[in-house]
């Protein structure tokens, strides 16, 4: 009995970008059962850190990887292939030939020689993605290999077609409305914005979805800065004071002594709102924000002028100024 073997050159990298080429002399071979066969695959332009992969495709079955190898190392067989032990690789210079020592009827299939590069570009050439090395026996690696192979056979490229994937809940028009609402109501919480968005867009939206949408609008949640509130009377008094001293000379300003006082809590101290911890240490006393109703404090007074800063003075008693 004679067995037909078909070999196809297949590259998962974009040749125009990477410069990796695959060459093969015989695209189909017929050998008798029990014979030894070598399926040629010449790879040029491949770096020493990257691999050459061999795949098998039978009629009515999915594409399965047999093994992968790089120059100067032994081939690594894929555990998901039931006949992987029947195959090996003969490496001579730039040739990575697949060897089948004892040909069987089950070996009749189409064989793909593939080369993977760690970095490749998409059709537009404006993004570079790095392929991380992971365990080849994982299900997600196998699915990714099959998906790339199918896209290459259908369209001649491994880039994902436009329009694939789940559609976003909020379109561009919804994001613009969300941005206007966030800018108008800057002090609203994410929960309040989510409640408004559900009523306005008539869609089921979660807090995480709104949080991601806010970041998509180039907005971010920050802790607001503290600033003393000034009413209209206080603002007018400051304006009149500045207007009255508008014509002061530099020499006159040098005669002014600027002073201020400050209060320090000496019993507990202010530890701040943030603490570095793990979730398991949330009830550890060292991670609490300590507070008392009337903490002991110390009032100090200081001044400065054109001559320099003065010393701090502890304020004793009450301030009746």
Residue, then its C-alpha position, 0 to 999 in steps of 0.5 A: x500500500x502506498x501512502x500520499x503525503x502532502x507538504x505545505x509551507x506555512x508561515x505565521x509571520x508576515x514575510x515582508x516585515x520579518x524577512x523570513x522565507x520558507x522553501x520546499x522542493x517536493x509538495x507531494x510524495x507517495x511512499x510505501x508503508x513501513x518506509x522512511x520519508x523526509x519532508x523538506x522545509x528550508x528556512x532562511x532569515x530565522x534568528x537563533x532564538x525562534x522556533x520552527x513548527x510542524x503541523x498535521x491536517x487530516x480530512x475532517x479534523x482540526x489542525x494539530x501541532x506535531x512538534x517544534x524545534x530550534x537550531x542546536x536543540x532537540x525537538x519538543x513533541x506536542x502532547x496533544x498529538x497522539x502519534x507525535x512519537x512517530x515523528x522527528x526532525x533532521x536539521x542540516x544548515x537551514x533545513x528543518x526536515x520532518x522525518x517519519x521513520x515507519x510510515x503508516x496509513x494514519x500518517x497520510x495527511x497535509x503537513x504544514x511547516x511554520x515559523x514563528x517570530x517573537x515580534x510581528x506587525x499587523x497590516x497597517x504596520x503601526x503596532x508591534x506586538x510581542x508574543x510571550x513564551x508560554x507552555x505549548x500544551x495549554x489550551x489557549x496556545x492551541x486555540x491561538x495557533x489554529x485561529x492564526x492558521x485559519x486566518x492565513x488560509x482564508x485571507x493570506x494574513x494573520x491579522x484579526x478581521x475588522x469587526x470581530x469580537x463583542x460589540x461595546x455597550x456604549x457607542x461613540x455618541x453615548x460616550x460623548x453624552x457621558x463625558x458631558x455629564x461627568x464634566x457638568x457633575x464633577x463631584x458625582x460618584x461612580x454609583x450616581x453616574x451609573x444610576x443616571x446612565x441606566x436611566x438615560x441610555x435605557x441599558x443595563x450597565x454595571x459600575x465597572x462598565x461605567x468606570x471603564x467608559x469614564x477612562x475611555x472618555x479620557x477622564x479619571x477619578x482624582x481626590x479633589x484638592x482642599x482649598x478654603x472657601x471664600x464667600x463674596x464678602x471675603x473676596x471683596x475685602x481681599x480685592x479692596x486690600x490689594x487695590x489699596x496696596x497696589x502702589x506700594x514700593x519694593x522698599x515698603x513691602x520689605x518692611x512687612x512682617x508676614x506671620x501665620x500659626x499652625x496646629x499640630x496633633x501631638x497625641x496620635x497624629x494624622x496618619x492619612x487615608x491611605x495605608x499599604x497592606x494586603x487584604x488579610x491585614x485589613x483588621x490589623x491595628x497597625x493599618x487603622x486610621x487612628x482618630x479621637x474626638x478631641x486630640x491633644x494639640x500644640x499651636x505654634x506661631x511663625x513669621x517671615x520677612x524680606x530679611x528671612x524666616x523667624x523662629x517658631x514660638x509655642x502659643x500658650x493659652x488662648x488666642x484672643x486676637 
